[in-house]
Every structure is written in structure tokens, then in C-alpha cells.
Amino acid sequence: MNYILEKSNKQVIWINTDPNELTGKEAWGNFKPDQHEIVYSHHYNPQIGETFAAVIKDGVAQDFVPKKVYNKTTGDERVLLSWEDKIDPETETEDEPLKDSNENLVEYQKYTDSGWIINQERKKEALLERNSQTFHSKLGSYRGTVDYKGITWDSGKTYLENIQKTLTLYSKQLIFSFRSGGPRITDFTF
């Protein structure tokens, strides 16, 4: 048996580990109902000087259920394993990041006050960078023109340049699609 003194209100919580769940003076001879509380706790027993953090329900300290929390910047998961483990509200959230159908974290997401969202600006920049890298790698492997059955064939340089120009133009403005209901903004994903 152990006890904890709540200094703010001078309340004593008596931790009762007896399987019979004794109450009042049966559990502790100095019990005073206006100043003391008897809590049956089989698994949770904080040490002297520690705060009693367990949830008390019907006089029984509830067992801690591990809880996942996520870093607001990286989406990395951390598991709270005891009543002493606390979430850091500045850097962590209980909201799970967005995942794809394979349970992998969705790229380009960020945490906001309303939850996890896709960072469209970051996604656009990354896709343009990826396109640029692909374009330059293909351009580097460009073989020029090839003579095939008497016909000169361009191996793709002009095609790649046109794709690059088109994506550059579209990345600088919203793309509208016209339908019977009027103009709508279309989100293109690559």
C-alpha cells in the first residue's frame, strides 16, 4: 500500500493493492472521508513525489491503454506506454496522418489546426522538379535523328521539349475545365 498527497487540496489518495478492494478504515486506519480517497490499483503504483495520473473509475485506477501520437512535422508515430507518458501538444497530435490504400504515408502532407491536408504548393514544386529531372535525363540520352526505311525520325527531343513547356505554363496558372455547370477548377495529378 502507498499513498499520495495532493498538495493543492491536501487530499490523500490511498493506493490499495489488496485484491479484496477494501474501503474506508478497512483499507487504512487513518481514513477521513473529507480528506482521503481510497483507490484500488493493481498495476499502477506511482512513487513518492509523482502525481497520480491514472484515470479513476468507481474507485479503481484504470489500466493504461497504449495510445499512438504523431509528430506534426514528420508524421512519425510514437506510442504512449504509461500514464506518465504525455503528448507534447506543440509538436504532436493524436490525429493520424493521411495514408494511401497500402497504408503508406501520403506524400506532401502537413498538419494544420483542422487536421492533416495535402500541401498543394509543395506537391506542385516536387512534381515540377521530378519532371525537370526526367526531362534532363531523357534529353541527355537523346540520340538525335534516326534514318528508318528512308524516313528521318526524331527520337523524342521535340516531344520532350513540348511536354516541358506545357507543364511549365500550366504550373503558373489554374487550369479550368468547362462543363455544363460552368467553369470548374480541375486538380491534375501526375
C-alpha positions, 0 to 999 in steps of 0.5 A: 500500500502507498499513498499520495498527497495532493498538495493543492487540496491536501487530499490523500489518495490511498493506493490499495493493492489488496485484491479484496478492494477494501474501503474506508478504515478497512483499507487504512486506519487513518481514513477521513472521508473529507480528506482521503480517497481510497483507490484500488490499483493493481498495476499502477503504483506511482512513487513518492513525489509523482502525481497520480495520473491514472484515470479513476473509475468507481474507485479503481485506477484504470489500466493504461491503454497504449495510445499512438501520437504523431509528430506534426512535422514528420508524421512519425508515430510514437506510442504512449506506454504509461500514464506518465507518458504525455503528448507534447501538444506543440509538436504532436497530435493524436490525429493520424496522418493521411495514408494511401490504400497500402497504408503508406504515408501520403506524400506532401502532407502537413498538419494544420489546426483542422487536421492533416491536408495535402500541401498543394504548393509543395506537391506542385514544386516536387512534381515540377522538379521530378519532371525537370529531372526526367526531362534532363535525363531523357534529353541527355540520352537523346540520340538525335535523328534516326534514318528508318526505311528512308524516313528521318525520325526524331527520337523524342527531343521535340516531344520532350521539349513540348511536354516541358513547356506545357507543364511549365505554363500550366504550373503558373496558372489554374487550369479550368475545365468547362462543363455544363455547370460552368467553369470548374477548377480541375486538380491534375495529378501526375 
